[in-house]
C-alpha cells in the first residue's frame, strides 16, 4: 500500500470528525468566519503559520527547507444556499445552507494532506502551498485569491485540485486534458413595466409578458444563432414576478440564469446578444430591461503534460485501473479554472458514491450523500502528487 494512503487510513477518525464538523456548520460565499477559524486552529496545531490573504482565504506553506519549485494544492470551503434533506445525524445546523457540493470533504481531505505533509516536511524538495479558498460557488474566490497574490511568495509553478463526486465508485479518479469544464456567466435580467389592476391590463405594461417573450427569444438564440457543433448552454433558472396576487399586474420582475461553454469568442457574442434581445424585446412591448452580469468564470483548462505526470503519481494511490479518462467535456463549471489560466493545472474528480447505488444522487441536491470512505484517498493523492512532482522537478 502507498505509504501516504496507509497514513491517511490511520487518520480516518480525524478526517471524519473534521468533515462532519464542516457539514454541521456550513457557511456561504466568502463569509466563512467560523469555518476559517476552525481551519486556522487545526493548521496551527500542526505547526503551520497561516495567512489570510483575502477575506476568508487561507494559505499555509509546507516544506521550503530545500530549494525547489512550488506546487499549490487547493480546497474550497463554501456551501450552497439550500436546505438539507438527507436525514444524516450530522445534518446542517445552519438553516438554508448545506454542503451539497462536497466542499466539507475538500476541507477535511486538505487538512489531512497538510498533516501528512508536515510529518514529511524534511523530505519536501521545494514548497507545497496549501490553499483554503472561499466563494467557489459564485465564482469569486479563486480570482480573489489570485489578485491577493496567492501565486507568488513563493511563485507557484503548478496547481492541483480535487473535487468529490457522489456518483462514481469510491477511489476512482476521473480526469481530463485540455478544456474539460465549461465557462460560467450568470445574469439577472431586470424587466421593468408599469403595474396596474389585473382587470384593466391596457392601463399597464406587463413585465410578465415581456419576461416570457425574452425567455422564448433566448431559446431561439441557441437554436438559430449558435453553430450546432458548439457545446454550450443557456439556462434561465428562475423567473420572479409579482407577489402571488391574482388581480395585480406587477411593475417589474427578474429572470436569473447562466451561460456555459468552451469558446471564449462565442461567450462574448452571447453576452452581447442577451443584452440586445432583452432590451429590444422589452422596448417592443413598451417596457425596459437591464442585464446585470453576476459572475464570470473561464473554462477549465487542464495542462496535458502536467496531467500525465499527476495521473502517474495518483495511480500509485488508487491503482492504475481506477484512473478514468473523461469521455466528454462537462458543461458544469469550477472557478479553479482561474488557476488553470495562470499555471499548469489539473482537477481530479474523486469518486465518493455511497454503497447503495440506488441512493447515488447528483451534487447540488438537498438529499445528496457522499461516502466517507473516499476521505483518505483524497488526502493521500494530494500528498503523493505534491511530493513526487517536486521530487521530479527539483
N, C-alpha and C positions, 0 to 999 in steps of 0.2 A: 504494500500500500504506500502511496505517496506520503512522505513524512509530514507535509503540511496538512494533508487531509486527516492523517492519524491524529495530529494535534487538534485540529478543528473538531474532530469527533469527541475528543476529551472535553472540549469547551461547549458541547451541545447544551447542557443545562443553563450555562450563562447566555448563550445565543438565544435560547428560547425565552429566558427571563427578559432579556432586552427587547426582543421582538414583541412580546406580549405587553410590556410596558408601553412601547410606542403605539401599539394597536389600541390600547385603552385610552390613550391621550393624544388623539390626532389633532393637528393644527394646520391652518391653511396658509397658502401663499408664502410670503416672507415674514409672517407674524408667528414665528415658531419659537417663542421665547422660552417656554418650558421645555420644549424638545431640545433646543440648543444648550440649555442649562444642563440637562441630563447628559447629553453627548460630551460636552466640555468636561464635566466631572469624571466621566468614565475615562476619557483620554488622559486627563491629568493624573488619575490614579495609576495609569500605566507608565507615567513618566514623561508624557509629551508636553511641550509648550504649545498652546493653542492660540491662534489668532483669528479674530472675527474681522474679516476684511471688507465685508459689506453687511447690511442688516441680515442677521441670522445665517451668514455664510462663513463656515469654519474651515480652517486649514491647519494641518499639523504635518511635520516633516519627520520621516523615519530615515535613518542612515546618515549620510553626509560625512561619515568618518573617513571614507575613502573617496578619492576623486572619481568622477564618472558622470554619466548622464542622469537625467531626471525623468521619471515616469509618474504621471498623475493617475490616481485611481479615485473614482467618484461614486458617491451615493447620494441620491436625492431624498428629501425629508418630508415634503408637504403631502397632505392628504387631500381628499376630494370633498367638496361641499354637498354631501348627500347623507341620508340616514343609513344606518346599518340594519340588516335583517338576516344575520347569519345564525343567531341564537348561540354563538360561542360564549363560553363563560368569561372570556376576557374581551367582550364586545366594547365598542366605543362608549366612553362615558361623556363625550362631548356631543351634545345633540346637534345634528345637522352636519357632522363631519365623520369621515370614515376613511381608513386606509384601504380603499378598494382597488388600488393600483399596485399594492405591494411595496410601497416605499418604507413601510415598517421593516420588511425583510432587508431592504437595501441598507438601511442604517445598521441593523443587527449584524449583517454579514461584514460590513466595512469595519465595525468595531472589533469583530473577531479577527479580521485580517490585520488591523492595527496592533492587536495584542500579540499575534504571532510574529509580525514584523519587528516589534520591539524586542521580543525574545531572541531574534536572529539579527539584531541591528549591526553587530560587528561583522557580519558576513555580507552586508549590502554593498554592492560595488557601485555606489553612487547614491542617489536620493530618491525616495518614494514620497511624493506629495499626496497626502490623504485629504480629500476634499468632500466635505459635507455641504451639499448645495440646497438652498431653498427654492421654492417657487418654480418647480418644473412644470406643473400642470397648466399654468398660464404663460409658460414660455418666457419667463423673465429672469430666472435665476442664473442660468449658465452665462448669459450675456452680462448680467450684473457682476458676476464674479470675475469674468474676463476683463471687464472695464476697470475693476478694482485691482487688477494686477496678479490674478491667480496663476497666470502662465509665466511669471517672472519671479526672480529672487527665491530660489534659483529658476533659471529658464527651463520650462517644460519641453521635452523633446517628443513625447508620445503620450496618449491618454487612453485609458481603458475604463469602460463602464459595464455593469451587469444589471439586467432587468429580469425580475422574476416573472414567469408566465404560469397561469393557472390551468392550462390545457395539456401541455406536454408532460411526459413522464419525468419523474424526479431524476436529476443528474444528467439530463440531456442538455446540450448546449447548441442552440441554433445561432448561426452566424451568416453574414453575407459580405460581399465585396462590392465596392463602388457605391452607387446610390441604392440604399437599402430601405429607407423610410422617407415618407413624404414631407414636404414643407407644410407649414400651417399658417393660415392667415385668418384671424377672427374678425367678424364685422358686426356692427349694430346699425341697422338702417332705421333711422328715426323718421317716422312718417307723420306729417302734420296736416290735419284737415280743419274742419270747423264743426264743432259739436252742435247738436240740435235735438229736438224731440223726435223720437222714432216714428211718430205719426205724421211728421212733416219733413221727410228726408230731403225735399227740394230746397229747404232753407239752410242746409248744411253741406259739408263736404266730408264724405265718409272716409276716414283713414283705413277702415277695414277693407273697403272696396279697392283703394289704392294698393294696400299691402298685398291683397290677393293677386292683383294683376302684376305687381312686382315679383311675387313668388313664381307665378307661371312664366313670366318673361325670363327669369333666371334659369329655369329648366331649359328653355329654348337656347339660352347661351351655350350650355353644354352640348345640346343636341345639334345645333346648326352653326356654331362659330368655332368650335374646338375640333381639331383634327382627331378622327376616331382612333388613331394609333396612340394618342397621348393617354397616359394613365393619370387621371385627375378626378376630383370630386368637388361638388359644391353642395353643401347641405345647410338648409335652414332648419335649425333645431328647435326654435321657439318663436311663436308669434303672440304678442301680448297686446290686446286692445280692449279697453273698457274695464269695468269693474263687476261684471256679471248682471247688470241691469238689462231687462228685455226691451225697454222702451226708450233707450238713450243711445244716440249715435255719439261716440266719444270724439274728442278733439284731436287725439294723437295716439300713436302706438309704436311698437318696435318689432322688427324682425332680427333675430340673432342667428348667426351661422358661422360656418368655417369653410375655407377652401383648402384642398390638399393637392399636392402634385410634385413633380420632379423637374419640371422645366422652368427655370427662373424667368425666362423671357415670356413664357405663357402666363406665368403668375402676374407679371406686370400688366399684360394685356387684360387679364381677367379683372384685376383691380380697377383698371380704367373703365371697363365695360360695366361692372357692377355699379359704379358711380353714375355712369351715363344712363343706364337702364332705370335706376332708382329715381334719379332726378327727372328724367324725361317722362317716365310713367306718371309720377306724381303731378307734374305740370299738366299732362293731358287731361287729368280728372280734376283739376282745379286746386291741387294741394301742393305741398312741398315735401322734399325728402333730403335728409342729410346722412351721409355714410361716415361712421366713425370706425376706424380700424383699431381693434382692441389689442391685438398682439400679432407678432410675426416670428416665425422660426424657419430657418432654411431646411432643405432636405438633408438627411443624414448621409454623409459620405464616409465609407469605411475603406481606409487605405489598403490596397491589395497586399502589398509587401508586409506591412505590419500585421495584417490579418493572418497571413501564412505563418508568421512567427508565433503569435499568441495562440493560434489553433494548435500548433505543435506542442506548446507548453501545457495548455489546458488539457490536452488529451492524456497527459500523464496523470491527471487528477481523476477525470471521469471516464477515461477509456476512449480510444480512437473510434470505436463503434458508436459512441454517444455524441460525437461531434457531427451535427446535422447542418449541411449547407442549405441556405434558404432556396426554396424553389421559385419564389417570386418576390418582387418588391412589395412592401407593405405601405399602404397609404396612411396608416397611423403615423404619428409624429412624436419626436423626442427632442428636447432642447439641448441634449448632448451634442446635437448637430453643430452647435456653435463651437464646441471643441474640435469637431471634425473639420470645420473650416480652417482652423488655426494650426493644428498639428496632426500628424498621422494618428488615427484613432480607430477603435473598434468597440462596439457594444454587443455583448453576448446576451442572448435570451436563455435564461436558466429555467429548465423545466421544474415546475413546482405543483403539478397536478395531484389532487388528493387521490387516495387509493381507489375509492368508488368512482369509476369513470362517469357514471350517470350523474354525479354531482359536480362535475367539472363545468364551470361557468366562466364566461369571459370576464376579464377585469372591467372595472367601472360599473359593476353590477352590485346592488346592495346585498346580494347573497353570495358573492364570490368568496371562496376559501382557497388557501394555499397550504401545501404540505410543509410542515416544519422540518421534514427530513432533508429538504433542499439546503437548509442553512449552512451546514458545514462545507458543502461543495462550493457554495459561493465564496465563503471566506478563504478556502484553500486555493481556488482559482485565482483570486486577486493576488495572493502571496506568491504562488507559483509563477504567474506571468510576470509580476514585477521583479522578482529575484532573478529569473532566468533571462529576461530581456536585458536587464542591467549587466548581468554577467557576460552575455554575449556581445554587448556593445561597450564594454569598459575600455 
